[in-house]
Amino acid sequence: MREFVADVRPAGEFEELRPLLFSIAYRILGSVSEAEDAVQETWLRYEACPTRPASAKAFLSAMVSRIAIDVLRSARVRREEYAGQWFPEPLLTDPYEDPERSAELADSVLMAALLLLERLSPLERAVFVLREVFGFGFGEVASAVGRSEAACRQLAVRARRHMDAGRARFDADRREREELAGRFFDAFREGDVAGLRTLLAADVKMVGDSGGKAPLWGKGVFGAENTARMLAAFLAPFIRIGGVVEPHEVNGQPGAIFRDRDGKVVNTLTLDILDGQIQTIRAVINPDKLRHLGPVADAFEVVRETNQARRPDFDQE
């Protein structure tokens, strides 16, 4: 009796390229869940292909890009109707590494960079990601987005112009960011208003993305004094109810994961640092954007307990 053996080569090739495909899709979409779905759809289509491409990398990168572009076009409508500010889903670890493009990969995953990418059209965004971040040739980019090489060059120029205009907002030395972030979390843990104030830019803003599904401090907290006082006033009662703040790199920049007493995720926090000061603090509180990090806490209940744990004399100077 003849024994049939499944061809495992396509699966092996795909798994080797999965980190790259996810990284491309995440930068185009700004969503971990949507990027994972795009990668899975890419596998289903690849598995169904009757023939194998000469270059699995080029073929699959083009396929996942086209899928991500389609998803982004439909997501744009939802994001325009989103309740409050929309932020990318937090990414703790980028699975793809390329030593020759480490700077481009690191810069493009920052929260501020992903928010700048949101200003581009889906085609501009895909071209920028494929060309400027991952270094694909214009021929490969053209094949991926279904446009001529000349058109892709124009798309790349426009996208680069938009990105360069906002780059100063997140262009800071990595060592500087880590050192300042360490001082920030020390002052935060100690409830040191004065210490926090020295680390914050005068016009710092603290903003959040709750999607209308979690408590939020209005449209934001603005100014060093207000932000320092709010941060200092929050932490002590949060810790009293068993809350934990885990400093953790988020989207390649200093940040933290807040957990309740059971270890469930309450929110993530990221710090935008420039010129030796924290310019922006971003919190992602929308539970739908945190589920890939593990079990999610009831943020409304956490805030209620935190407020009950406040002491009348907790007013740090």
GIRACOR-V679779 format. One record per residue. N is the residue number from 1. PHI is phi in degrees with one decimal (none if undefined). Layout:
<<N | PHI> <N | PHI>>
//
This chain:
<<1 | none> <2 | -76.1> <3 | -101.2> <4 | -97.2> <5 | -119.6> <6 | -66.3> <7 | -78.6> <8 | -91.5> <9 | -61.8> <10 | -59.5> <11 | -64.8> <12 | -63.8> <13 | -59.9> <14 | -65.1> <15 | -63.8> <16 | -64.8> <17 | -94.7> <18 | -54.6> <19 | -58.6> <20 | -63.0> <21 | -63.9> <22 | -63.1> <23 | -63.6> <24 | -64.1> <25 | -63.6> <26 | -63.5> <27 | -70.7> <28 | -76.0> <29 | -103.0> <30 | 70.4> <31 | -138.2> <32 | -65.9> <33 | -64.4> <34 | -68.2> <35 | -65.6> <36 | -63.5> <37 | -64.6> <38 | -64.0> <39 | -66.3> <40 | -64.7> <41 | -64.1> <42 | -61.9> <43 | -62.7> <44 | -60.6> <45 | -70.5> <46 | -66.3> <47 | -62.9> <48 | -85.2> <49 | -65.7> <50 | -73.7> <51 | -125.3> <52 | -102.9> <53 | -72.0> <54 | -64.7> <55 | -125.8> <56 | -63.4> <57 | -61.5> <58 | -64.6> <59 | -64.2> <60 | -71.7> <61 | -63.9> <62 | -65.9> <63 | -64.9> <64 | -67.2> <65 | -66.9> <66 | -63.6> <67 | -63.6> <68 | -64.7> <69 | -61.2> <70 | -62.8> <71 | -63.7> <72 | -64.0> <73 | -60.6> <74 | -76.6> <75 | -69.7> <76 | -56.4> <77 | -63.0> <78 | -64.4> <79 | -70.3> <80 | -68.5> <81 | -99.1> <82 | -65.2> <83 | -77.6> <84 | 83.2> <85 | -75.6> <86 | -101.7> <87 | -120.2> <88 | -62.7> <89 | -69.2> <90 | -63.7> <91 | -119.4> <92 | -82.2> <93 | -141.0> <94 | -82.8> <95 | -72.2> <96 | -101.7> <97 | -130.6> <98 | -147.5> <99 | -53.3> <100 | -76.3> <101 | -129.0> <102 | -61.8> <103 | -66.9> <104 | -64.0> <105 | -66.2> <106 | -67.7> <107 | -64.1> <108 | -77.7> <109 | -100.6> <110 | -63.1> <111 | -55.6> <112 | -62.8> <113 | -67.3> <114 | -64.9> <115 | -69.8> <116 | -66.4> <117 | -61.5> <118 | -62.4> <119 | -78.8> <120 | -85.2> <121 | -69.6> <122 | -54.5> <123 | -67.8> <124 | -60.2> <125 | -64.8> <126 | -64.1> <127 | -62.2> <128 | -60.9> <129 | -62.4> <130 | -67.6> <131 | -82.9> <132 | -80.6> <133 | -91.1> <134 | -99.9> <135 | 75.0> <136 | -69.9> <137 | -70.0> <138 | -64.3> <139 | -64.4> <140 | -68.1> <141 | -63.2> <142 | -59.8> <143 | -64.6> <144 | -69.5> <145 | -99.8> <146 | 72.6> <147 | -129.0> <148 | -71.8> <149 | -61.4> <150 | -62.0> <151 | -64.5> <152 | -67.1> <153 | -64.1> <154 | -68.1> <155 | -61.4> <156 | -65.7> <157 | -61.8> <158 | -63.7> <159 | -64.6> <160 | -63.0> <161 | -63.2> <162 | -63.4> <163 | -68.4> <164 | -64.1> <165 | -64.3> <166 | -108.9> <167 | -63.0> <168 | -60.3> <169 | -70.2> <170 | -134.1> <171 | -89.0> <172 | -144.4> <173 | -65.6> <174 | -60.5> <175 | -63.1> <176 | -61.4> <177 | -61.6> <178 | -66.2> <179 | -66.3> <180 | -68.5> <181 | -62.7> <182 | -60.6> <183 | -65.4> <184 | -62.3> <185 | -70.4> <186 | -63.4> <187 | -65.4> <188 | -62.5> <189 | -63.2> <190 | -85.2> <191 | 64.9> <192 | -86.9> <193 | -61.4> <194 | -62.3> <195 | -64.4> <196 | -63.6> <197 | -59.2> <198 | -70.2> <199 | -92.7> <200 | -97.8> <201 | -63.5> <202 | -56.4> <203 | -104.3> <204 | -56.2> <205 | -131.3> <206 | -115.9> <207 | -129.6> <208 | -138.9> <209 | -120.2> <210 | -109.5> <211 | 60.5> <212 | 74.1> <213 | -115.3> <214 | -154.8> <215 | -66.7> <216 | -149.2> <217 | -86.7> <218 | 63.5> <219 | -84.9> <220 | 144.0> <221 | -117.3> <222 | -126.9> <223 | 93.9> <224 | -62.4> <225 | -64.1> <226 | -61.6> <227 | -67.1> <228 | -61.7> <229 | -66.6> <230 | -66.9> <231 | -61.7> <232 | -64.8> <233 | -72.8> <234 | -81.5> <235 | -69.0> <236 | -57.1> <237 | -66.2> <238 | -64.0> <239 | -71.4> <240 | -59.2> <241 | -90.4> <242 | 95.9> <243 | -68.1> <244 | -132.0> <245 | -111.4> <246 | -102.9> <247 | -56.7> <248 | -157.9> <249 | -65.6> <250 | -127.6> <251 | 51.8> <252 | 71.3> <253 | -137.0> <254 | -58.1> <255 | -169.2> <256 | -160.8> <257 | -114.4> <258 | -96.3> <259 | -127.3> <260 | -84.2> <261 | -62.4> <262 | -94.3> <263 | 84.2> <264 | -77.9> <265 | -75.9> <266 | -95.3> <267 | -168.0> <268 | -113.8> <269 | -135.7> <270 | -129.0> <271 | -115.7> <272 | -92.1> <273 | -120.1> <274 | -155.2> <275 | 56.2> <276 | 75.9> <277 | -141.9> <278 | -83.3> <279 | -93.2> <280 | -143.9> <281 | -117.0> <282 | -117.3> <283 | -116.3> <284 | -105.0> <285 | -117.8> <286 | -58.5> <287 | -59.5> <288 | -65.3> <289 | -94.0> <290 | -115.3> <291 | -63.8> <292 | -71.1> <293 | -91.4> <294 | 131.7> <295 | -55.6> <296 | -108.1> <297 | -78.3> <298 | -85.0> <299 | -63.2> <300 | -62.1> <301 | -68.3> <302 | -62.3> <303 | -65.6> <304 | -60.7> <305 | -66.0> <306 | -63.1> <307 | -63.5> <308 | -67.9> <309 | -85.0> <310 | -65.5> <311 | -99.9> <312 | -58.0> <313 | -93.7> <314 | -82.4> <315 | -137.7> <316 | -80.2> <317 | -103.5>>
//
